[in-house]
């Protein structure tokens, strides 16, 4: 599983007698009262840290009103188990110690009678517990990619670097592994590899709605009124409308307090995912906001994060327009080897990606503090550019205030086409490896964005398990063993010259016949990734796929860096000039790597495989 230095402990359940009538079977620490076919009261009768809520994913959501001393404290939507318990999730009640706690549960599914309602599986499994068991039970939990300790995760949010710590917030459902109860979870790291899970959500749904995506940054002048160098956040509050809210952190980014005057920005149309930065030149904040259904980005400015002025808009009719526009980011990058800088606007889109579903497109241009102007081709058109040519790279945004002027990004490693159906239950979704981005000029004269593993990723590299150098490769397949430790996780480095062949193939395979085929086409200058036979693929018709990336070279020499985890493969080509991120779910770990060439012979300069620490 993801590398955590602390968890929540082993499962300990307290017990108590239950005497209320009518009621379900006795449940530890609780009194369950069935009031009708769709309403149940659950009273806490013994102290503890958590109420363990039994979940059945195929069931409909139940609405749970949490009453503290008779007043509604919050409302949860949980797929409470009816016929079986898939897993349990914890609801923290320690904060209400010394108060009366009652859950008023309203279910949607019809029952013929109170007797039938009493038989729901949740009522005999719900319990008060002092700790919650977070031991990994998932075959496919990544070994070195960030994942939530439990529950659903999608977009990375509120990413900021402060006092040597990388703060990674994310869209989180703490009460199940499906999309619901959107909050901001948080993990922190000092090296972008080892992550500490913060056990409680840092922002939770409130009277303005669920907590959708947003950004965090350091306020260098204290302009927002929370103090110099305070960490501040903007996020979308989503209920009947989508509005923008402000929060501040009293402890350097570990917790957040919503601003009492929220919302700070409202529109009459759907807009979300605010991403802001401090414009030191003009002494003000710049905000990029996704005008989702209109498929454009809006640019606002503010002196204090509370009063906003619309400056301009960008994007109507440009780039990929098949889906809604989401999760923007705007930043300046140097152009490799040219001594100049350009601005990049990230625009995540769903659906409408190059291979279906969600993906990240970007625009290169200039920003004058008010307006973004995109670069065009000689004929005046704007090309569509993709950050990653896999199926599973979305909602990519960067860390604010990263050291050494770095621009480090992380994406959500999934696709909205099947994110809720992947074969895991304790958790759903992981993040990509952290990546540093830059601009380069390709042989076609255009500027593109490279995306290479962050320097910290090198710390994962373990022992050299395979070292092949200077060999000719033809149609006869050459097969080598991959490391078997930790379910086959490894790093693969390959360099090859294909001037004398048409196609060069790299195949990862296991003894069950499952395989991933990565092929370089020397004539088309493209790299393809075929996962149609990669393992478990039948959970969604959209999952079996072949993705193809342009390689942005003209000399038929390719270098690859491939990271294999338990359920993902990230392929970085030519120092990140092309990238492909794809999930895979092999029934057995890939145990061999095969190389071959078609239409002539290729020169394999080197092939190295490293274990992962």
Helices and strands as residue ranges (DSSP letters): E 12-13, E 30-34, E 39-44, E 50-55, E 62-68, E 71-78, E 87-92, G 94-96, E 101-106, H 114-118, H 121-125, E 127-131, E 151-162, E 165-173, E 183-189, E 196-203, E 210-219, E 230-238, E 242-249, E 257-258, E 272-279, E 284-291, E 296-302, E 309-314, E 324-335, E 340-350, E 359-367, E 372-374, E 385-386, E 394-398, G 403-405, E 408-413, G 419-421, E 427-428, E 430-431, E 435-441, E 447-453, G 455-460, E 461-473, E 478-481, G 485-488, E 490-497, E 503-509, E 515-521, E 526-530, E 546-550, E 557-565, E 568-573, E 578-583, E 592-598, E 602-612
